[in-house]
Amino acid sequence: MKRYTHVKILLAAGLLCLTLGGCATPRETLYDALGGSAGIDQITRALIVQIGNAPDIRPFFEETDLERFQSKLNEQLCQVSGGPCDYTGDPMDKVHAGMDITEANFNRLVELLIDAMDETGIPHPIQNQLLARLAPLRAEML
């Protein structure tokens, strides 16, 4: 009889672990929630389209090598979201020096990033996590 009691306890504990999202499994990172490398690539591609359709922001990117921009943005989003990447681009303050980016320009680009994430199906709580991690870069861009 004791043996069956132990089995019931183990089964109940296992069920509880599954119900709570797993006991021994690693927690999902923001990188994973964004869809990993493929998901981040979709976001950056959608953002580039958004930028191209935004007459108020597009001029900031007219001289930009868009392939390099996308590659470096992919690295940056991967790193900041806890993925297995290292950002190899230049520091944000150096990249944006002399561009005279205003608070309104910065906010508009954030809106475009949100639109890109909406377009690619990223849930709002996940978007908020990414935006919170990117927020410290604001001072380097303005």
N, C-alpha and C positions, 0 to 999 in steps of 0.2 A: 504494500500500500504506500509506503514512504517513497518508493521509486516513482510511482505515478504522480505523486505530489511534486517531486522535483522536476519531472517532465513538464507538468502544468506550469510551474513557475518559470522554467526556461522558455516555454512557448509564449507565455504572457510577456516576459521581458523582450523576447524577439519581436512580438507584435507591437509592443510599445516603441521599440527602436524604429521599426518600419513606419509607424504612424508619425513619429516625430521627425522623420526625414533621414533616418539612418544613424546608427551609433558609431560604426567604425569607418564610415566613408568620409573622405575629405570634404570640406565645405566648398561649395561652388564659389569661384572667384568672380569678380566683376568681369574680368576678361572672358570667362566662360559664359556668363550671363549675356554678354554682348555678341556671343556667337563665335568666339575665338578669332583667329586670323581672318577667316572668310567673312564673319560678321562685321569686323572692323573695316575690312576692305569695302564691303557694301556701303557702310556708313560714309566712308571718305569719298567714294565715287558719287554717292547721292549728294554729298555736300558740295562737291565740285560743280555738279549740275546746278544746284541751288545758287551758288556763287555766280555762275555764268548767266543766270536769269535775274540777277539782282543788280540793276543799274547803279545803285548807290554803293555797292561793295566791289563789283567787278573791276573798277579801275585800279584797285589795290593789287590785283592779280594779273594785270595785263602783261607785265614783263616777267611773269613767273613761269618757270619750267614746271608744268603741271604734273608730269610724271614724277619728278623729284619731290614736289610738294606732297603728292599723294603718298609716296614711299615714306617720307619722313613723318608725315602725319600718322600713317599706319604704325610706325615704330613708336611714336610718342603715345598714341592711344593705347597701344599694346602695353607699353611699360607702365603708364599711369594706372591702368586697370589691373595690374598684377600679373600680366602675361609674361611669357619667357623672352621678352625682347629688351634690347638696350637702344635708347634713342641716340643716334649717331649724328644728328643734325647740329647746326649751330645753336648757341644759346638764344632764347627768345628775345632778349633785349638787343642783341646784335642784329638778328633777322629783321626786327621791326624799327630799328634806329632810323630816324629821319622820315618816317612814313606819315607822321602827324596824325596818328590814329586817335580819334576822339572817343569819348565814352559812348556816344551814340553809335559810332562805327563798330565798336567792340560788342555792344549789346545786339546790334543787328546781326553780326556774325554768329553770336550765340543763338539767336532766333533761327538762323539758317541751319545751324547744327541740330537744333531741336527738330526742325522740319525734316531734316535728313534722317534723324533717328525715328521719327514718326513714320516716315515713308518706308523704312526698312523693318518696321514692326517691333522696335525696342520699347518695352513697357516703361511707363513714366517713372516708376520707382528706380529702375535701372538707369534711366536717363539722368535722374537727379543725382545718383551716386557718381556718375561720370562727370557731370557738371561740377559737383562739389570738389572732385579731385583736380579738375582743370582750373578752378577759380583762382588758386594762387599764382597762376601764370599771368593774370590780368595786369598786375603792376608792371611786369616785364614788357608787356605789349603796348602800354599807353605811354 
